[in-house]
Amino acid sequence: MIRLTIPHDTSALLALAEATGLFESDQIEELAQMLNQHFSNETDSQGIWLTDYDNEPVGVAYVAPERMTDGTWNLYLIAIHPNHQKQGRGAVLLRYVEQMLAERGERVLLVETSGTDDFEYVRAFYRNNDYVEEARIRDFYTDGVDKIVFRKSLRSVAA
């Protein structure tokens, strides 16, 4: 079941993010701060946190609008606990995000990821879900680590 994230999910979602091995410890701390700010209403963020819940949180997604644009959103986070990967849950969660945004009349969903070899399966996931590589910024994260931006028109989702 995919639902809005609730405060009680926070610790399980942080453990889930850590279990994926995709996040450094400082990034886990930043996720904790983002969730705490979201639930404390410290910011006026229009971001949306979603949880894939199956007796416990097994997946998470976070999307937010790109400032100063008309209907462009960023998928900042999508993760499925390793014990629940390779079951199609990530694709279902991604489609849920896309459909939700399309129904609101949003236009574009962007996602960025690393260009390193160990992130090839992540890039393949987006390609398999009809995302197109829109940009590559060389040496973005650090020397030799590119940022790759994928794009999908949400109008194609609504059709």
N, C-alpha and C positions, 0 to 999 in steps of 0.2 A: 504494500500500500504506500503510495506516495502522498505526502501531506506536508503542510507547512511545518518547519522546524519549531520546536517548543524549547523553552529553557532547560527542561529536564534532559534533553538530548545532548547537551553541550559536551559533557565529559566523554560520552560514547563516540561522538563525532570526532573529537580530538584524537581519541585512541584509534579510531578508524583511519584518520588521515596519517597518523604515525605508522600504522601497520602497513600501509601501501608502500612505504619506503621512498615515496616521491618527494617528501618534504623534509627539509632540514629542521633542527630543533628551534631555531629562531623563527622559522615560518610557522611552526606549530603554535608558538607563542603569539605570533601575529594573528593567526586564526582565532585563538582564544580571545584576544582583545576585540577582534571584529564581532564575534558572537556576543561577547559581553556588552559591547556598545549597542549592538542591534537590540538586545533585550532590555537594556536600561534606557533606551530612547535618548541616548546622549547625542546622537546625530539625527539629522532629518533625511537619512538615506532612504532611497526608494528601492534599495536592493531587496531581493527575495531569496530566502533560504528555504530549501526543500529537503526533506528526509525521506529516504526509502526505508520503510519500517516493516520488519518481519519478526515480530516478538522482541525486537531490539533494532536500533538503527544499524542498517547495513550499507547505506549509501547516502551521499550528500551532494547537493548542488547549490551553487550561489551565483546569481546573475544580478547585474545592476545596469542601469542605463548609462550610456556614454554622455557625459555632459556636453551641452551646446550642440546636440544633434537632434534630428527629428526621427525618433523610432529606432535608433541604433543601440543595441545592448551588448554587453560583454559577459561571457560565461567565464567567471573567474575561478571556479572550482567545480569539479565533478569527480567523485571518487566512490568506488565500491570496495568494501572490505575484501581483502584477498580470499577469505573463505567463501565468498559469494560471487567472485569474478568468473568469467567465462560461462555465464548462464544467461546472458542477454540483458542483465539488469541495467548496465550502463547505458545501453542503447534505449531501453524503455524510459529511463530517467531523462535522457537527453531529448527524446521525442516529447515527453511530458513538458519539459521546459519550452521547447519550440512551439508546441501547440498552445500552451498557456499564453505565450507572448504574441503569437499570431492572432489569437482570439481577442487580444487587447488592441490589435491594430498596429503592432510594432513591425518594423520593416526588415531589420538585419540583425543577425547574431554573429558576433566575432568571438574567437577563442584564440589564445596565444599559448604556445608551448615551446619547449626547448628543441634545438636542432641537433642534440647529441644522439649518438647511436642508441643509447639505452632508452631514449624516448621514441624510437621508431614505432613501437607498438601503440603508443599514444597517438602519433600522427596517423597511423593506419586506421585507428578507431574513427578518427574524424573523417578521413577519406571514405571509409566504408559507410559513413552516415551522411554522405553527399555534401561534405564541406570541401571547399576548394582553397588551396593555398593561395592567399592573396598577397602576402608580403614576407620577405625575409630580411631581417636586420642583422647584419653580420656583427659578431663580437658584442652583442647587446648585453648579455648577462655577465660575461667576463671574456677575456681573450679566448677566442676559439669556440665560444658558445653562442650560437645564433638564437634569435627569437624568430619563431615562425608564426604568422598570423593566418588563421583559417577563417573563412567567411561562408555564411549561408543566408540566402534570401528567405525570409519568413513568409513571403507571399507564396512561395512554392509549397509551403507547409499548409497554408490555409486553403489552397486550391483542392 
